[in-house]
Amino acid sequence: MVDEKKRYEQMLSAMLAFVDTVNAHHAEGVCFGTDIPLYPAEIHTIAAIAEAEGGSLTKLAGILGISKPTLSERIRKLVAKGFVRKEANPDDRKAVTLWLTENGRTADHHHTLHHERLYADFCLFFGNKAPIKIDHFKMTFDELIALNARSNRV
């Protein structure tokens, strides 16, 4: 049991080291083909809007798995930075629809290219084991997220 606990601590350390390297890469934001830095939550909001342009705040919050107030704050910042525009919803006077600006489309395109490079590097590193690794990491991260949610209910 002591050995297992030690391996668990080593796993946590490795996971945190990985998260730290990702966070360090994004600490100052990434410009994604524009001259304006974007943080991970911002670029992933842009990517979600690109997938559902013209959608509502409610729909987008559901896609991203975040609250409407959190999303509203992100959208406010992205509008101010010039990546997103809001338009009145013709079917619902209280609602707005979300659209990418030209800068938003540029950032989304460069973000897609970034993910394509990450995937190519992953496949090169893991070779023919890449599909198995993808499934394994996905399952493991899903389980760790569930465990974390459960542990944080205390």
DSSP file (Angstrom, degrees, kcal/mol; ACC not computed):
  #  RESIDUE AA STRUCTURE BP1 BP2  ACC     N-H-->O    O-->H-N    N-H-->O    O-->H-N    TCO  KAPPA ALPHA  PHI   PSI    X-CA   Y-CA   Z-CA
    1    1 A M     >        0   0    0      0, 0.0     4,-2.5     0, 0.0     5,-0.2   0.000 360.0 360.0 360.0 -37.2    0.0    0.0    0.0
    2    2 A V  H  >  +     0   0    0      2,-0.2     4,-2.3     1,-0.2     5,-0.1   0.913 360.0  49.4 -63.4 -42.0    2.9    2.4    0.8
    3    3 A D  H  > S+     0   0    0      1,-0.2     4,-2.4     2,-0.2    -1,-0.2   0.899 111.0  49.7 -63.5 -40.8    4.3    1.7   -2.7
    4    4 A E  H  > S+     0   0    0      2,-0.2     4,-2.3     1,-0.2    -2,-0.2   0.909 110.1  50.1 -65.1 -41.5    1.0    2.4   -4.3
    5    5 A K  H  X S+     0   0    0     -4,-2.5     4,-2.3     2,-0.2    -2,-0.2   0.895 110.6  50.6 -62.6 -40.5    0.6    5.7   -2.4
    6    6 A K  H  X S+     0   0    0     -4,-2.3     4,-2.2     2,-0.2    -2,-0.2   0.915 110.5  48.4 -64.7 -42.2    4.0    6.7   -3.5
    7    7 A R  H  X S+     0   0    0     -4,-2.4     4,-2.4     2,-0.2    -2,-0.2   0.875 109.5  53.9 -64.5 -36.8    3.2    5.9   -7.1
    8    8 A Y  H  X S+     0   0    0     -4,-2.3     4,-2.5     2,-0.2    -2,-0.2   0.929 108.8  48.1 -61.3 -45.7   -0.1    7.9   -6.7
    9    9 A E  H  X S+     0   0    0     -4,-2.3     4,-2.3     1,-0.2    -2,-0.2   0.883 111.3  50.7 -63.0 -38.4    1.9   10.9   -5.5
   10   10 A Q  H  X S+     0   0    0     -4,-2.2     4,-2.4     2,-0.2    -1,-0.2   0.888 109.2  51.4 -65.6 -38.8    4.3   10.5   -8.4
   11   11 A M  H  X S+     0   0    0     -4,-2.4     4,-2.6     2,-0.2    -2,-0.2   0.933 110.5  48.5 -62.4 -46.0    1.3   10.4  -10.8
   12   12 A L  H  X S+     0   0    0     -4,-2.5     4,-2.7     1,-0.2     5,-0.2   0.911 111.1  50.6 -60.6 -42.5   -0.1   13.6   -9.3
   13   13 A S  H  X S+     0   0    0     -4,-2.3     4,-2.3     2,-0.2    -1,-0.2   0.915 111.6  47.4 -61.8 -43.3    3.3   15.3   -9.5
   14   14 A A  H  X S+     0   0    0     -4,-2.4     4,-2.2     2,-0.2    -2,-0.2   0.912 112.6  49.4 -64.8 -41.9    3.6   14.3  -13.2
   15   15 A M  H  X S+     0   0    0     -4,-2.6     4,-2.5     1,-0.2    -2,-0.2   0.928 112.5  46.9 -63.5 -44.9    0.1   15.5  -13.9
   16   16 A L  H  X S+     0   0    0     -4,-2.7     4,-2.7     1,-0.2    -1,-0.2   0.870 109.7  53.8 -65.4 -36.4    0.7   18.9  -12.2
   17   17 A A  H  X S+     0   0    0     -4,-2.3     4,-2.0    -5,-0.2    -1,-0.2   0.906 109.6  48.7 -63.5 -40.8    4.0   19.3  -14.1
   18   18 A F  H  X S+     0   0    0     -4,-2.2     4,-2.1     2,-0.2    -2,-0.2   0.943 112.1  47.7 -62.4 -48.3    2.2   18.8  -17.3
   19   19 A V  H  X S+     0   0    0     -4,-2.5     4,-2.9     1,-0.2    -2,-0.2   0.901 110.3  53.6 -59.9 -41.8   -0.5   21.3  -16.4
   20   20 A D  H  X S+     0   0    0     -4,-2.7     4,-2.5     1,-0.2    -1,-0.2   0.883 107.4  50.4 -61.9 -39.1    2.2   23.8  -15.4
   21   21 A T  H  X S+     0   0    0     -4,-2.0     4,-1.7     2,-0.2    -1,-0.2   0.903 112.5  46.8 -67.3 -39.4    3.9   23.5  -18.7
   22   22 A V  H  X S+     0   0    0     -4,-2.1     4,-1.3     2,-0.2    -2,-0.2   0.942 114.1  47.8 -65.4 -46.5    0.7   24.1  -20.6
   23   23 A N  H  X S+     0   0    0     -4,-2.9     4,-0.6     1,-0.2     3,-0.3   0.889 109.2  53.5 -61.9 -39.7   -0.2   27.0  -18.3
   24   24 A A  H >< S+     0   0    0     -4,-2.5     3,-0.8     1,-0.2     4,-0.4   0.888 105.8  53.9 -62.8 -38.5    3.3   28.5  -18.7
   25   25 A H  H 3< S+     0   0    0     -4,-1.7    -1,-0.2     1,-0.2     3,-0.2   0.829 117.9  36.2 -64.0 -31.4    2.9   28.4  -22.5
   26   26 A H  H >< S+     0   0    0     -4,-1.3     3,-1.6    -3,-0.3    -1,-0.2   0.350  84.6 106.9-102.8   4.9   -0.3   30.4  -22.3
   27   27 A A  T << S+     0   0    0     -3,-0.8    -1,-0.2    -4,-0.6    -2,-0.1   0.843  90.6  33.6 -57.3 -38.1    0.6   32.7  -19.4
   28   28 A E  T 3  S-     0   0    0     -4,-0.4    -1,-0.3     1,-0.3    -2,-0.1   0.377 120.3-109.6 -96.9   3.7    1.0   35.7  -21.6
   29   29 A G    <   -     0   0    0     -3,-1.6     2,-0.4     8,-0.1    -1,-0.3  -0.006  26.5-103.2  83.9 161.9   -1.8   34.7  -23.9
   30   30 A V  B     -A   38   0A   0      8,-2.6     8,-2.0    -4,-0.1     6,-0.1  -0.981  15.0-147.0-125.7 137.4   -1.3   33.5  -27.5
   31   31 A C    >   -     0   0    0     -2,-0.4     3,-1.4     6,-0.2     5,-0.4   0.748  16.5-157.2 -81.5 -24.2   -2.1   35.8  -30.5
   32   32 A F  T 3  S-     0   0    0      1,-0.3    78,-0.4    78,-0.1    79,-0.2   0.911  76.4 -37.4  46.7  56.3   -3.3   33.1  -33.0
   33   33 A G  T 3  S+     0   0    0      1,-0.3    -1,-0.3    77,-0.1     2,-0.2   0.472 128.1  83.2  81.3   2.2   -2.6   35.1  -36.1
   34   34 A T  S <  S-     0   0    0     -3,-1.4    -1,-0.3     2,-0.2    -3,-0.1  -0.639  85.4-115.1-120.9-177.8   -3.7   38.4  -34.7
   35   35 A D  S    S+     0   0    0     -2,-0.2    -3,-0.1    -3,-0.1    -4,-0.1   0.212  90.0  88.8-103.6  15.3   -1.8   41.0  -32.6
   36   36 A I  S    S-     0   0    0     -5,-0.4    -2,-0.2    -6,-0.1    -6,-0.1  -0.953  77.4-127.1-117.2 120.6   -4.1   40.5  -29.6
   37   37 A P        -     0   0    0      0, 0.0     2,-0.4     0, 0.0    -6,-0.2  -0.372  23.4-163.5 -68.2 142.5   -3.3   37.8  -27.0
   38   38 A L  B     -A   30   0A   0     -8,-2.0    -8,-2.6    -2,-0.1    -6,-0.1  -0.961  10.1-138.5-124.4 143.5   -6.0   35.4  -26.1
   39   39 A Y    >>  -     0   0    0     -2,-0.4     4,-2.4   -10,-0.2     3,-0.7  -0.602  35.4 -98.4 -96.0 161.3   -6.1   33.1  -23.1
   40   40 A P  H 3> S+     0   0    0      0, 0.0     4,-2.3     0, 0.0     5,-0.2   0.871 123.1  49.8 -49.9 -46.4   -7.3   29.4  -23.3
   41   41 A A  H 3> S+     0   0    0      1,-0.2     4,-1.3     2,-0.2     5,-0.1   0.878 113.1  48.8 -62.0 -35.5  -10.8   30.2  -22.1
   42   42 A E  H <> S+     0   0    0     -3,-0.7     4,-2.3     2,-0.2    -1,-0.2   0.944 112.3  44.8 -69.9 -48.3  -11.1   33.0  -24.6
   43   43 A I  H  X S+     0   0    0     -4,-2.4     4,-2.4     1,-0.2    -2,-0.2   0.860 113.3  51.2 -68.1 -32.6   -9.9   31.0  -27.7
   44   44 A H  H  X S+     0   0    0     -4,-2.3     4,-1.8    -5,-0.3    -1,-0.2   0.801 108.5  51.9 -74.5 -26.1  -12.0   28.0  -26.8
   45   45 A T  H  X S+     0   0    0     -4,-1.3     4,-2.4    -5,-0.2    -2,-0.2   0.906 109.8  49.7 -69.0 -42.6  -15.0   30.3  -26.5
   46   46 A I  H  X S+     0   0    0     -4,-2.3     4,-2.4     1,-0.2    -2,-0.2   0.923 110.1  50.7 -59.6 -44.6  -14.2   31.6  -30.0
   47   47 A A  H  X S+     0   0    0     -4,-2.4     4,-1.5     1,-0.2    -1,-0.2   0.892 109.9  50.0 -61.8 -39.9  -13.9   28.1  -31.3
   48   48 A A  H  X S+     0   0    0     -4,-1.8     4,-1.1     2,-0.2    -1,-0.2   0.891 110.0  50.2 -67.1 -38.9  -17.3   27.2  -29.8
   49   49 A I  H >< S+     0   0    0     -4,-2.4     3,-0.6     1,-0.2     6,-0.2   0.911 106.6  55.8 -63.9 -40.8  -18.9   30.3  -31.4
   50   50 A A  H >< S+     0   0    0     -4,-2.4     3,-0.6     1,-0.2    -1,-0.2   0.863 108.4  48.4 -58.6 -35.8  -17.3   29.2  -34.7
   51   51 A E  H 3< S+     0   0    0     -4,-1.5    -1,-0.2     1,-0.2    -2,-0.2   0.737 127.3  25.1 -75.4 -23.4  -19.1   25.9  -34.4
   52   52 A A  T X< S+     0   0    0     -4,-1.1     3,-1.9    -3,-0.6    46,-0.2  -0.236  81.3 177.3-137.4  45.7  -22.4   27.4  -33.5
   53   53 A E  T <  S+     0   0    0     -3,-0.6    46,-0.2     1,-0.3     3,-0.1  -0.226  72.1  26.9 -57.5 140.4  -22.4   30.9  -35.1
   54   54 A G  T 3  S+     0   0    0     44,-3.4    -1,-0.3     1,-0.3    45,-0.1   0.443  95.3 133.3  86.5   0.9  -25.6   32.8  -34.6
   55   55 A G    <   -     0   0    0     -3,-1.9    43,-1.8    43,-0.4    -1,-0.3  -0.242  55.6-105.7 -79.9 171.8  -26.3   30.8  -31.5
   56   56 A S     >  -     0   0    0     41,-0.2     4,-2.4    -3,-0.1     5,-0.2  -0.434  25.3-109.2 -92.7 167.1  -27.5   32.2  -28.2
   57   57 A L  H  > S+     0   0    0     39,-0.5     4,-2.9     2,-0.2     5,-0.2   0.907 120.3  53.7 -58.4 -43.1  -25.7   32.7  -24.9
   58   58 A T  H  > S+     0   0    0      2,-0.2     4,-1.9     1,-0.2    -1,-0.2   0.925 110.0  45.9 -60.4 -46.8  -27.7   29.9  -23.4
   59   59 A K  H  > S+     0   0    0      1,-0.2     4,-2.0     2,-0.2    -1,-0.2   0.927 115.0  47.0 -62.1 -45.6  -26.8   27.4  -26.2
   60   60 A L  H  X S+     0   0    0     -4,-2.4     4,-2.6     1,-0.2     5,-0.2   0.886 108.6  54.2 -66.9 -39.1  -23.1   28.4  -26.0
   61   61 A A  H  X>S+     0   0    0     -4,-2.9     5,-1.9     1,-0.2     4,-1.5   0.902 109.5  49.7 -60.4 -40.0  -23.0   28.1  -22.2
   62   62 A G  H  <5S+     0   0    0     -4,-1.9    -2,-0.2    -5,-0.2    -1,-0.2   0.905 110.2  49.4 -64.4 -42.0  -24.4   24.6  -22.6
   63   63 A I  H  <5S+     0   0    0     -4,-2.0    -2,-0.2     1,-0.2    -1,-0.2   0.917 117.6  40.3 -62.1 -43.8  -21.8   23.7  -25.2
   64   64 A L  H  <5S-     0   0    0     -4,-2.6    -1,-0.2    -5,-0.1    -2,-0.2   0.653 105.6-127.8 -82.1 -15.9  -18.9   25.0  -23.0
   65   65 A G  T  <5 +     0   0    0     -4,-1.5     2,-0.3     1,-0.3    -3,-0.2   0.869  68.1 118.4  71.1  36.5  -20.3   23.6  -19.8
   66   66 A I      < -     0   0    0     -5,-1.9    -1,-0.3    -6,-0.2    -2,-0.1  -0.839  68.7 -91.1-128.9 166.8  -20.2   27.0  -18.0
   67   67 A S     >  -     0   0    0     -2,-0.3     4,-2.4     1,-0.1     5,-0.2  -0.366  32.4-117.9 -75.4 156.5  -22.7   29.3  -16.4
   68   68 A K  H  > S+     0   0    0      1,-0.2     4,-3.0     2,-0.2     5,-0.2   0.894 114.7  53.7 -62.0 -40.6  -24.3   32.1  -18.4
   69   69 A P  H  > S+     0   0    0      0, 0.0     4,-1.8     0, 0.0    -1,-0.2   0.914 110.2  47.6 -61.2 -39.8  -22.8   34.8  -16.1
   70   70 A T  H  > S+     0   0    0      2,-0.2     4,-1.9     1,-0.2    -2,-0.2   0.932 114.7  46.0 -63.7 -45.4  -19.3   33.4  -16.7
   71   71 A L  H  X S+     0   0    0     -4,-2.4     4,-3.1     1,-0.2     5,-0.2   0.905 108.1  56.6 -64.4 -41.1  -19.9   33.2  -20.4
   72   72 A S  H  X S+     0   0    0     -4,-3.0     4,-2.4     1,-0.2    -1,-0.2   0.890 107.2  49.3 -58.1 -39.8  -21.3   36.8  -20.5
   73   73 A E  H  X S+     0   0    0     -4,-1.8     4,-2.0     2,-0.2    -1,-0.2   0.916 111.7  48.3 -66.6 -42.8  -18.1   38.1  -18.9
   74   74 A R  H  X S+     0   0    0     -4,-1.9     4,-2.6     1,-0.2    -2,-0.2   0.933 112.1  49.2 -60.8 -45.2  -16.0   36.2  -21.5
   75   75 A I  H  X S+     0   0    0     -4,-3.1     4,-2.7     1,-0.2     5,-0.2   0.907 107.2  55.2 -62.8 -41.2  -18.2   37.5  -24.3
   76   76 A R  H  X S+     0   0    0     -4,-2.4     4,-2.1    -5,-0.2    -1,-0.2   0.926 111.6  44.5 -55.9 -45.5  -17.9   41.1  -23.0
   77   77 A K  H  X S+     0   0    0     -4,-2.0     4,-2.1     1,-0.2    -2,-0.2   0.900 113.1  49.9 -66.8 -41.0  -14.1   40.8  -23.1
   78   78 A L  H  X>S+     0   0    0     -4,-2.6     5,-2.8     2,-0.2     6,-1.1   0.843 110.6  49.9 -69.8 -32.4  -14.1   39.2  -26.6
   79   79 A V  H ><5S+     0   0    0     -4,-2.7     3,-0.9     4,-0.2    -1,-0.2   0.928 111.2  49.5 -66.0 -45.2  -16.3   42.0  -27.9
   80   80 A A  H 3<5S+     0   0    0     -4,-2.1    -2,-0.2     1,-0.3    -1,-0.2   0.846 110.8  49.9 -62.9 -33.9  -14.0   44.6  -26.4
   81   81 A K  H 3<5S-     0   0    0     -4,-2.1    -1,-0.3    -5,-0.1    -2,-0.2   0.596 117.9-114.2 -80.8 -10.9  -11.0   42.9  -28.0
   82   82 A G  T <<5S+     0   0    0     -3,-0.9    21,-0.4    -4,-0.6    22,-0.4   0.726  86.8 108.6  88.5  22.5  -12.8   42.8  -31.4
   83   83 A F  S   <S+     0   0    0     -5,-2.8    18,-2.1    20,-0.2     2,-0.3   0.681  77.0  34.6-100.9 -22.9  -13.2   39.0  -31.8
   84   84 A V  E     -B  100   0B   0     -6,-1.1     2,-0.4    16,-0.3    16,-0.2  -0.955  60.2-161.2-134.4 147.5  -16.9   38.7  -31.3
   85   85 A R  E     -B   99   0B   0     14,-3.0    14,-2.4    -2,-0.3     2,-0.4  -0.982  11.5-144.3-127.9 147.8  -20.0   40.7  -32.1
   86   86 A K  E     -B   98   0B   0     -2,-0.4     2,-0.4    12,-0.2    12,-0.2  -0.869  16.1-172.6-107.3 140.8  -23.4   40.5  -30.5
   87   87 A E  E     -B   97   0B   0     10,-2.3    10,-3.2    -2,-0.4     2,-0.1  -0.966  32.8 -98.6-130.3 149.8  -26.6   41.0  -32.5
   88   88 A A  E     -B   96   0B   0     -2,-0.4     8,-0.2     8,-0.2     5,-0.1  -0.391  38.5-119.7 -62.6 140.6  -30.2   41.3  -31.4
   89   89 A N  E >   -B   92   0B   0      6,-2.1     3,-0.9     3,-0.6     6,-0.2  -0.753  15.1-150.9 -83.2 119.8  -32.1   38.0  -31.9
   90   90 A P  T 3  S+     0   0    0      0, 0.0     3,-0.2     0, 0.0    -1,-0.1   0.749  95.9  49.0 -65.5 -21.2  -35.0   38.8  -34.3
   91   91 A D  T 3  S+     0   0    0      1,-0.3     2,-0.3     2,-0.0    -2,-0.0   0.620 120.6  31.4 -91.7 -14.4  -37.0   36.0  -32.7
   92   92 A D  E X   -B   89   0B   0     -3,-0.9     3,-1.4     3,-0.2    -3,-0.6  -0.866  63.3-159.2-148.9 107.4  -36.5   37.1  -29.1
   93   93 A R  E 3  S+     0   0B   0     -2,-0.3    -1,-0.1     1,-0.3    -4,-0.1   0.755  94.7  52.3 -62.0 -25.0  -36.0   40.7  -28.2
   94   94 A K  E 3  S+     0   0B   0     -6,-0.1    -1,-0.3     2,-0.0     2,-0.2   0.664 102.1  73.9 -84.0 -16.1  -34.3   39.8  -24.8
   95   95 A A  E <   -     0   0B   0     -3,-1.4    -6,-2.1    -6,-0.2     2,-0.3  -0.568  63.4-153.1-100.7 160.0  -31.7   37.5  -26.5
   96   96 A V  E     -B   88   0B   0     -8,-0.2   -39,-0.5    -2,-0.2     2,-0.3  -0.899  10.1-136.2-124.1 157.9  -28.6   38.1  -28.5
   97   97 A T  E     -B   87   0B   0    -10,-3.2   -10,-2.3    -2,-0.3     2,-0.4  -0.849  20.3-132.3-109.7 153.7  -26.9   36.0  -31.2
   98   98 A L  E     +B   86   0B   0    -43,-1.8   -44,-3.4    -2,-0.3   -43,-0.4  -0.891  25.8 174.1-114.5 134.7  -23.1   35.6  -31.3
   99   99 A W  E     -B   85   0B   0    -14,-2.4   -14,-3.0    -2,-0.4     2,-0.3  -0.967  28.8-118.8-136.8 149.1  -20.9   36.0  -34.3
  100  100 A L  E     -B   84   0B   0     -2,-0.3   -16,-0.3   -16,-0.2     2,-0.1  -0.684  24.0-140.9 -85.5 142.5  -17.2   36.1  -35.0
  101  101 A T     >  -     0   0    0    -18,-2.1     4,-2.5    -2,-0.3     5,-0.2  -0.289  40.0 -89.5 -82.8-179.7  -15.6   39.2  -36.5
  102  102 A E  H  > S+     0   0    0      1,-0.2     4,-2.4     2,-0.2     5,-0.2   0.922 133.3  49.8 -59.0 -43.7  -12.8   38.9  -39.1
  103  103 A N  H  > S+     0   0    0    -21,-0.4     4,-2.8     1,-0.2    -1,-0.2   0.888 108.9  53.2 -61.3 -38.3  -10.3   38.8  -36.2
  104  104 A G  H  > S+     0   0    0    -22,-0.4     4,-2.5     2,-0.2    -2,-0.2   0.912 109.6  47.1 -62.7 -43.1  -12.3   36.1  -34.5
  105  105 A R  H  X S+     0   0    0     -4,-2.5     4,-2.4     2,-0.2    -2,-0.2   0.890 112.2  50.8 -66.1 -38.7  -12.3   34.0  -37.7
  106  106 A T  H  X S+     0   0    0     -4,-2.4     4,-2.5     2,-0.2     5,-0.2   0.944 112.0  46.5 -62.5 -48.1   -8.5   34.5  -38.1
  107  107 A A  H  X S+     0   0    0     -4,-2.8     4,-2.4     1,-0.2    -2,-0.2   0.913 112.4  50.4 -61.6 -42.8   -7.9   33.5  -34.4
  108  108 A D  H  X S+     0   0    0     -4,-2.5     4,-2.4     2,-0.2    -1,-0.2   0.917 110.5  49.9 -62.0 -42.9  -10.2   30.4  -34.8
  109  109 A H  H  X S+     0   0    0     -4,-2.4     4,-2.2     1,-0.2    -2,-0.2   0.933 113.3  44.9 -61.2 -47.2   -8.3   29.4  -38.0
  110  110 A H  H  X S+     0   0    0     -4,-2.5     4,-2.1   -78,-0.4    -1,-0.2   0.834 111.3  53.8 -68.6 -31.7   -4.9   29.7  -36.4
  111  111 A H  H  X S+     0   0    0     -4,-2.4     4,-2.3   -79,-0.2    -1,-0.2   0.903 107.7  50.8 -66.6 -41.0   -6.2   27.9  -33.3
  112  112 A T  H  X S+     0   0    0     -4,-2.4     4,-2.1     2,-0.2    -2,-0.2   0.918 110.3  49.3 -61.3 -43.4   -7.3   25.0  -35.5
  113  113 A L  H  X S+     0   0    0     -4,-2.2     4,-2.2     2,-0.2    -2,-0.2   0.892 108.3  54.4 -61.8 -39.4   -3.9   24.9  -37.1
  114  114 A H  H  X S+     0   0    0     -4,-2.1     4,-2.3     1,-0.2    -2,-0.2   0.925 109.2  47.1 -59.5 -46.3   -2.3   24.9  -33.6
  115  115 A H  H  X S+     0   0    0     -4,-2.3     4,-2.5     1,-0.2    -1,-0.2   0.863 109.2  54.4 -65.8 -35.1   -4.4   21.8  -32.7
  116  116 A E  H  X S+     0   0    0     -4,-2.1     4,-2.3     2,-0.2    -1,-0.2   0.897 109.2  48.1 -64.1 -39.7   -3.5   20.1  -35.9
  117  117 A R  H  X S+     0   0    0     -4,-2.2     4,-2.6     2,-0.2    -2,-0.2   0.910 111.0  50.8 -66.3 -41.6    0.2   20.6  -35.1
  118  118 A L  H  X S+     0   0    0     -4,-2.3     4,-2.4     2,-0.2    -2,-0.2   0.917 111.5  48.1 -61.0 -42.8   -0.3   19.3  -31.6
  119  119 A Y  H  X S+     0   0    0     -4,-2.5     4,-2.7     2,-0.2     5,-0.2   0.915 111.0  50.1 -64.6 -43.1   -2.1   16.2  -33.0
  120  120 A A  H  X S+     0   0    0     -4,-2.3     4,-2.4     2,-0.2    -2,-0.2   0.917 112.0  48.0 -62.1 -42.7    0.7   15.6  -35.6
  121  121 A D  H  X S+     0   0    0     -4,-2.6     4,-2.7     2,-0.2    -2,-0.2   0.907 111.3  51.2 -62.8 -41.6    3.3   15.9  -32.8
  122  122 A F  H  X S+     0   0    0     -4,-2.4     4,-2.7     1,-0.2     5,-0.3   0.934 112.2  45.9 -60.0 -47.7    1.3   13.5  -30.7
  123  123 A C  H  X S+     0   0    0     -4,-2.7     4,-1.9     1,-0.2     7,-0.2   0.880 113.3  49.4 -65.5 -38.3    1.1   10.9  -33.5
  124  124 A L  H  < S+     0   0    0     -4,-2.4    -1,-0.2    -5,-0.2    -2,-0.2   0.919 113.9  46.1 -65.4 -43.4    4.7   11.3  -34.3
  125  125 A F  H  < S+     0   0    0     -4,-2.7    -2,-0.2     1,-0.2    -1,-0.2   0.925 124.1  31.2 -66.3 -45.9    5.7   10.8  -30.7
  126  126 A F  H >< S-     0   0    0     -4,-2.7     3,-1.9     1,-0.2    -1,-0.2   0.589  88.4-172.4 -93.8 -11.1    3.4    7.8  -30.0
  127  127 A G  G ><  -     0   0    0     -4,-1.9     3,-2.0    -5,-0.3    -1,-0.2  -0.251  69.1  -4.4  58.8-136.7    3.5    6.3  -33.5
  128  128 A N  G 3  S+     0   0    0      1,-0.3     4,-0.3     2,-0.1    -1,-0.3   0.577 130.7  65.8 -70.6  -6.5    1.1    3.4  -34.0
  129  129 A K  G <> S+     0   0    0     -3,-1.9     4,-2.7     1,-0.2    -1,-0.3   0.491  73.4  98.0 -87.2  -3.9    0.1    3.5  -30.3
  130  130 A A  H <> S+     0   0    0     -3,-2.0     4,-2.7     1,-0.2     5,-0.2   0.895  79.5  50.0 -54.7 -47.6   -1.5    7.0  -30.8
  131  131 A P  H  > S+     0   0    0      0, 0.0     4,-2.0     0, 0.0    -1,-0.2   0.906 114.0  45.6 -60.5 -39.3   -5.1    5.7  -31.1
  132  132 A I  H  > S+     0   0    0     -4,-0.3     4,-2.6    -3,-0.2    -2,-0.2   0.907 112.7  50.9 -68.0 -41.6   -4.8    3.6  -28.0
  133  133 A K  H  X S+     0   0    0     -4,-2.7     4,-3.3     2,-0.2     5,-0.3   0.907 107.8  53.2 -62.4 -42.3   -3.1    6.5  -26.1
  134  134 A I  H  X S+     0   0    0     -4,-2.7     4,-2.5    -5,-0.2     5,-0.2   0.948 112.3  44.3 -58.3 -49.1   -5.9    8.9  -27.1
  135  135 A D  H  X S+     0   0    0     -4,-2.0     4,-2.4    -5,-0.2    -2,-0.2   0.912 115.4  48.6 -62.1 -42.6   -8.5    6.5  -25.8
  136  136 A H  H  X S+     0   0    0     -4,-2.6     4,-2.7     2,-0.2    -2,-0.2   0.940 113.6  44.9 -64.2 -48.9   -6.5    5.8  -22.6
  137  137 A F  H  X S+     0   0    0     -4,-3.3     4,-3.2     2,-0.2     5,-0.3   0.917 113.2  51.4 -62.8 -42.8   -5.9    9.5  -21.9
  138  138 A K  H  X S+     0   0    0     -4,-2.5     4,-2.4    -5,-0.3    -2,-0.2   0.942 113.2  44.2 -60.0 -48.2   -9.5   10.5  -22.6
  139  139 A M  H  X S+     0   0    0     -4,-2.4     4,-2.3    -5,-0.2    -1,-0.2   0.925 115.3  48.6 -62.3 -44.9  -10.8    7.8  -20.3
  140  140 A T  H  X S+     0   0    0     -4,-2.7     4,-2.6     2,-0.2    -2,-0.2   0.927 112.7  46.8 -63.2 -46.3   -8.3    8.7  -17.6
  141  141 A F  H  X S+     0   0    0     -4,-3.2     4,-2.5     2,-0.2    -1,-0.2   0.906 111.5  51.8 -64.8 -40.2   -9.0   12.4  -17.7
  142  142 A D  H  X S+     0   0    0     -4,-2.4     4,-2.2    -5,-0.3    -1,-0.2   0.921 112.0  46.8 -60.1 -42.9  -12.7   11.9  -17.7
  143  143 A E  H  X S+     0   0    0     -4,-2.3     4,-2.7     2,-0.2    -2,-0.2   0.899 111.7  50.2 -66.4 -40.5  -12.3    9.7  -14.6
  144  144 A L  H  X S+     0   0    0     -4,-2.6     4,-2.7     2,-0.2    -2,-0.2   0.878 109.7  51.3 -66.6 -36.6  -10.1   12.2  -12.9
  145  145 A I  H  X S+     0   0    0     -4,-2.5     4,-2.4     2,-0.2    -2,-0.2   0.928 111.9  46.9 -63.8 -44.2  -12.6   15.0  -13.6
  146  146 A A  H  X S+     0   0    0     -4,-2.2     4,-2.2     2,-0.2    -2,-0.2   0.912 113.1  48.9 -63.4 -42.3  -15.3   12.9  -12.1
  147  147 A L  H  X S+     0   0    0     -4,-2.7     4,-3.0     2,-0.2    -2,-0.2   0.921 111.3  49.7 -63.1 -44.0  -13.2   12.1   -9.0
  148  148 A N  H  X S+     0   0    0     -4,-2.7     4,-2.0     2,-0.2    -2,-0.2   0.908 110.2  50.0 -62.0 -42.6  -12.3   15.7   -8.6
  149  149 A A  H  < S+     0   0    0     -4,-2.4    -1,-0.2     1,-0.2    -2,-0.2   0.906 114.2  45.8 -62.1 -41.0  -15.9   16.7   -8.7
  150  150 A R  H >< S+     0   0    0     -4,-2.2     3,-1.2     1,-0.2    -2,-0.2   0.911 112.8  49.2 -67.8 -43.5  -16.8   14.1   -6.2
  151  151 A S  H >< S+     0   0    0     -4,-3.0     3,-1.0     1,-0.3    -1,-0.2   0.807 106.4  57.1 -67.5 -30.2  -13.9   15.0   -3.9
  152  152 A N  T 3< S+     0   0    0     -4,-2.0    -1,-0.3     1,-0.2    -2,-0.2   0.453  87.6  77.5 -83.5   1.0  -14.7   18.7   -4.0
  153  153 A R  T <         0   0    0     -3,-1.2    -1,-0.2     1,-0.2    -2,-0.1   0.512 360.0 360.0 -83.7  -3.9  -18.3   18.1   -2.7
  154  154 A V    <         0   0    0     -3,-1.0    -1,-0.2    -4,-0.1    -2,-0.1   0.500 360.0 360.0 -64.2 360.0  -16.9   17.7    0.9
